[in-house]
Amino acid sequence: MASKVSPLAPDAFPTLSPVAGVRLAAYNCGIRYKGRDDLMVAELAPGTTVAGVLTRSLTASAPVHWCRKGLTGGSARALVVNSGNSNAFTGAAGESLVSETVATAAQLVGCKPEEVFVASTGVIGQPLPADMIAQHLGAAWAKLDAGNWDAAARAIMTTDTFPKGAVATCVIDGKTVTLNGFAKGSGMIAPDMATMLGFLFTDAAIAAPVLQKLLSRATDRSFNCVTVDGDTSTSDTVILVATGQAGNAPITDATDPRLRPFAKALDAVCLDLAQQIVRDGEGATKFVTLTVTGAASNQAAKRIALTVANSPLVKTAVAGEDANWGRIVAAVGRAGEKADRDKLVISIGGVQICANGMEVPGYDEAPVAAHMKGQEIDIQIDLGLGRGKATVWTCDLTHGYIDINGSYRS
């Protein structure tokens, strides 16, 4: 975990009220970090439904493989999440760690092993003893409390400089429904479903298949629209659980109009967390909103936007506060989607820079240069070809990124 808090960090961790049917705890297992918690556990009420979105990496971690199987059951009673070690590329030892962790947690809760979901984040390729986590679960369970949100969020941090949390409420059937979430992520962020973990908790009564549709859609609009460095993790996991304790009549149909306020709340929480991850990008000093319009399709717009957002030349220009729009042009041209020189329009900070195949006559770089000196950077790209649009969020690339990752294992 980095010691200096990102200059883009929010003022404070939000106040997350208890969610009926959820108790959490943080604990120090000594996996890697000294003097701080590295384990988060959550106990969930009987009848809790679950949905998840997992990395599509072909070198995914043992916990990801376990969760993928568990999600088919649609029921969850516990979460066990560790930081400091990703339990990825650890062979049979990694599977044994998951098995013992799950078996012990299931015994503590009194549930089926497949109702225990696990996640790990940290160094890749370093096996741990099979009982490394299991031996501490009893002590961790003794600390369970409905108000441990801040501690839980901190326990899953690695190079993060601040804990990331978000909250929203809505009304279903006249009942107030709460949705809390926390996430971790700072580097190796380019979600394909980033090292990114996210956990969302609600007391709404929503069936697992419906929950899955909502989460998949919300993820595509949030976690899958951010990038820090273009690297997708082996461990990316987003889990959403619904305890059913709010008192609304269960929702079992994805077309039920009662879902609308909840879907809006879920979108808001996921987007808030995703943007916090970008604001904590390793070494970041600028938060960049990149909007593409006029593309041949929404998919094309997103591909172009991510190509620009992942360009080291664009990101270092932002870090250097250099209004080098030529780098944006180059990235658009290599994105593999339709583009026309004479229709392309690029603006930064609302100032149009190029159009009709060249720099705008009389273009004054001064206001753009002033915009680049701020912490919030806006880049707009209009392809002029169709109705496709997309917005992605990224950060600048500074020497701080090298400092963090050059010594990550030391």
C-alpha positions, -999 to 999 in steps of 0.1 A, spaced: 0 0 0 14 34 -10 20 59 18 12 92 0 -25 96 -7 -34 104 -43 -40 141 -50 -72 130 -67 -86 112 -37 -120 121 -22 -120 140 10 -131 110 31 -145 75 30 -183 78 28 -205 69 57 -220 35 49 -250 25 70 -256 -11 79 -272 -34 53 -296 -58 70 -282 -93 67 -245 -83 63 -218 -84 89 -181 -77 81 -147 -79 97 -111 -72 90 -81 -91 103 -43 -94 100 -32 -128 87 4 -117 80 2 -127 44 25 -99 33 18 -67 51 30 -59 86 9 -37 109 -23 -37 88 -52 -59 81 -50 -81 50 -82 -101 53 -118 -91 48 -147 -115 57 -184 -110 54 -212 -132 67 -245 -130 48 -280 -139 60 -296 -171 48 -314 -167 15 -289 -142 1 -287 -142 -37 -255 -135 -56 -242 -123 -90 -207 -118 -102 -185 -106 -130 -151 -121 -133 -120 -116 -154 -118 -133 -187 -80 -137 -184 -69 -171 -195 -44 -171 -165 -71 -163 -140 -65 -170 -103 -77 -200 -83 -103 -179 -65 -118 -167 -98 -122 -203 -110 -139 -211 -77 -163 -182 -79 -172 -190 -115 -185 -224 -104 -202 -210 -73 -221 -184 -92 -241 -211 -109 -259 -218 -76 -270 -183 -71 -267 -183 -33 -241 -168 -10 -235 -170 28 -199 -157 31 -171 -137 14 -134 -142 22 -110 -118 6 -73 -114 11 -47 -88 -1 -10 -92 -5 -11 -124 -26 -33 -130 -56 -32 -168 -54 -27 -168 -92 -5 -192 -111 1 -211 -79 -9 -246 -93 -23 -272 -70 -11 -252 -39 -35 -224 -49 -64 -248 -52 -56 -262 -18 -56 -228 -3 -90 -221 -17 -104 -255 -6 -92 -251 30 -104 -215 32 -138 -224 19 -142 -255 40 -134 -236 72 -156 -206 64 -185 -229 55 -182 -247 88 -182 -213 107 -213 -202 89 -231 -235 86 -235 -235 49 -225 -253 17 -189 -247 5 -203 -234 -28 -220 -206 -9 -186 -192 2 -170 -168 -23 -133 -160 -22 -111 -134 -39 -74 -126 -37 -52 -97 -48 -15 -91 -47 17 -107 -60 13 -134 -87 30 -168 -86 38 -171 -48 21 -202 -32 9 -199 4 4 -227 29 -30 -243 25 -41 -231 60 -26 -196 57 -61 -180 58 -82 -208 73 -62 -208 106 -73 -171 112 -109 -173 101 -122 -181 136 -106 -150 151 -118 -129 122 -154 -142 125 -153 -131 162 -149 -95 150 -179 -95 127 -200 -63 130 -226 -46 108 -206 -13 108 -171 -25 97 -173 -10 62 -142 12 64 -120 -15 79 -132 -40 54 -124 -17 25 -89 -10 39 -82 -47 43 -83 -54 6 -60 -26 -5 -26 -32 -21 -9 -2 -38 -41 18 -32 -36 50 -14 -71 53 -1 -101 30 6 -129 33 -20 -166 32 -10 -199 43 -23 -236 42 -12 -270 47 -27 -306 42 -16 -338 37 -34 -374 27 -27 -390 -6 -38 -426 -14 -28 -425 15 -4 -394 0 14 -361 18 15 -334 -3 0 -297 3 8 -268 -5 -16 -233 -3 -2 -201 -10 -21 -163 -9 -18 -135 -17 -42 -98 -18 -45 -76 -10 -75 -47 12 -85 -26 -5 -110 -30 -34 -135 -63 -18 -144 -79 -25 -178 -110 -45 -169 -122 -72 -192 -153 -87 -177 -92 -45 -133 -59 -57 -102 -94 -48 -93 -119 -62 -68 -154 -48 -60 -180 -60 -35 -216 -47 -35 -242 -54 -8 -279 -47 -8 -309 -57 14 -332 -58 -16 -350 -91 -25 -339 -98 -60 -335 -132 -77 -300 -142 -87 -306 -143 -125 -321 -108 -124 -292 -96 -102 -268 -110 -127 -283 -91 -156 -282 -59 -136 -246 -63 -126 -234 -73 -160 -250 -41 -175 -237 -19 -147 -202 -33 -151 -201 -26 -188 -210 10 -181 -185 15 -153 -157 -9 -144 -152 -18 -181 -150 18 -191 -119 27 -170 -82 21 -176 -51 30 -157 -23 12 -176 -39 -11 -201 -31 -43 -181 -59 -67 -172 -55 -86 -139 -57 -123 -133 -80 -116 -103 -106 -91 -114 -138 -99 -94 -170 -80 -88 -196 -96 -65 -231 -83 -58 -251 -99 -30 -288 -93 -21 -299 -104 14 -336 -99 8 -340 -82 43 -355 -49 31 -390 -63 30 -399 -57 -6 -418 -84 -26 -391 -105 -43 -383 -94 -79 -379 -124 -102 -383 -108 -136 -357 -86 -152 -384 -66 -169 -402 -57 -137 -406 -19 -136 -399 -20 -98 -362 -26 -108 -357 8 -123 -347 28 -92 -325 -1 -81 -308 -3 -115 -301 34 -114 -286 31 -79 -265 2 -89 -252 21 -119 -243 51 -97 -224 30 -71 -205 11 -98 -195 42 -117 -185 60 -84 -162 31 -75 -148 27 -110 -139 64 -111 -123 63 -77 -100 35 -89 -89 58 -118 -84 86 -93 -61 63 -74 -42 52 -105 -6 45 -96 13 78 -98 -17 96 -111 -20 134 -109 -48 140 -135 -82 125 -140 -92 123 -176 -127 120 -191 -125 110 -227 -157 111 -248 -161 98 -283 -191 107 -304 -201 103 -341 -186 68 -344 -199 40 -366 -213 22 -335 -211 23 -298 -187 -5 -298 -164 14 -323 -166 45 -301 -156 25 -270 -127 9 -288 -114 43 -301 -118 58 -267 -99 31 -249 -71 32 -276 -67 69 -269 -70 64 -231 -43 36 -231 -19 55 -253 14 61 -234 20 91 -256 -13 107 -248 -11 99 -211 24 113 -207 14 144 -226 -14 149 -201 11 143 -173 34 170 -188 5 194 -193 13 194 -230 -17 201 -254 -2 177 -279 -34 169 -298 -14 151 -326 -10 122 -303 -48 119 -300 -51 119 -338 -25 92 -341 -43 70 -315 -77 74 -333 -61 64 -365 -47 31 -352 -77 20 -332 -89 -3 -360 -123 15 -365 -136 37 -392 -122 73 -392 -121 101 -417 -95 128 -416 -118 155 -429 -146 147 -405 -126 142 -373 -130 170 -347 -110 171 -315 -116 194 -286 -98 197 -252 -115 215 -223 -143 225 -247 -120 242 -271 -121 229 -307 -86 223 -320 -88 205 -353 -115 201 -379 -118 197 -417 -86 177 -418 -63 202 -401 -58 226 -372 -87 251 -368 -76 284 -384 -67 309 -356 -65 282 -330 -53 296 -297 -36 271 -275 -35 293 -244 -69 282 -230 -62 245 -238 -28 248 -221 -45 264 -190 -70 235 -190 -42 209 -191 -27 224 -159 -58 214 -139 -65 180 -123 -97 173 -143 -90 169 -180 -118 166 -207 -110 153 -242 -138 152 -268 -135 133 -301 -162 135 -328 -157 111 -357 -186 126 -377 -196 92 -391 -226 79 -372 -244 79 -339 -220 57 -319 -208 72 -286 -188 61 -255 -172 77 -225 -142 62 -207 -121 74 -178 -83 73 -174 -54 91 -157 -20 104 -167 12 84 -167 39 97 -145 73 85 -132 54 76 -100 40 46 -119 75 34 -126 85 39 -90 56 19 -76 59 -10 -101 96 -12 -103 97 -21 -66 64 -38 -62 78 -71 -48 104 -56 -26 
